[in-house]
Amino acid sequence: NREIISCVISETQTLTLAMKTLKQAMRGRRVKDVLLHSDQGSIYTAKEFQAYAKENGIITSMSRRGNC
């Protein structure tokens, strides 16, 4: 439904910021078949980010290289 379910603002993009945003978005929600689409940035390919997504049933999808 294109509803914004989480918004965290920072001066820089970091793994901590991405994790905080994802955890905030998932808090209190029991949903299945969640698809998270991103670019192939180091934040989204980080082991911690991918592990959290997998543990919470989130399917990650990434654009092809150079298709931002």
C-alpha positions in Angstrom: 0.0 0.0 0.0 3.1 2.2 -0.2 2.7 3.3 3.4 5.9 4.6 5.1 6.4 2.4 8.1 9.8 3.6 9.3 11.9 6.7 8.9 15.2 7.4 10.5 17.3 10.4 9.5 21.1 10.8 9.7 23.8 12.9 8.1 25.5 9.8 6.8 24.4 6.4 5.6 25.7 3.6 7.8 25.0 0.0 8.7 23.8 1.2 12.1 21.3 3.5 10.4 20.0 0.8 8.1 19.7 -1.8 10.9 17.8 0.7 13.1 15.4 1.6 10.3 14.8 -2.1 9.4 14.2 -3.1 13.1 11.9 -0.1 13.6 9.9 -1.1 10.5 9.5 -4.7 11.7 8.7 -3.9 15.3 5.3 -5.2 16.3 4.6 -6.5 12.8 4.0 -10.2 12.0 4.1 -10.2 8.3 5.2 -12.8 5.8 6.5 -12.6 2.3 8.2 -9.3 2.8 10.4 -8.2 -0.1 13.1 -5.6 0.6 14.6 -4.1 -2.6 17.8 -2.1 -2.4 20.9 -1.4 -4.4 24.1 -3.5 -3.9 25.7 -1.1 -1.4 27.9 -2.5 1.3 25.3 -1.7 3.9 22.7 -4.0 2.4 25.1 -6.8 1.6 26.7 -6.7 5.1 26.5 -10.0 6.9 24.6 -8.5 9.9 22.0 -6.9 7.7 21.5 -10.1 5.6 21.3 -12.2 8.7 18.7 -10.0 10.4 16.6 -10.1 7.2 16.8 -13.9 6.9 16.0 -14.4 10.6 12.9 -12.3 10.2 11.7 -13.9 6.9 12.6 -10.9 4.8 13.5 -11.7 1.2 16.2 -9.3 -0.1 16.3 -8.2 -3.7 19.0 -6.1 -5.2 19.3 -4.1 -8.4 21.9 -5.2 -10.9 25.2 -3.5 -10.6 25.1 0.1 -12.0 21.2 0.2 -12.0 20.7 2.6 -9.2 
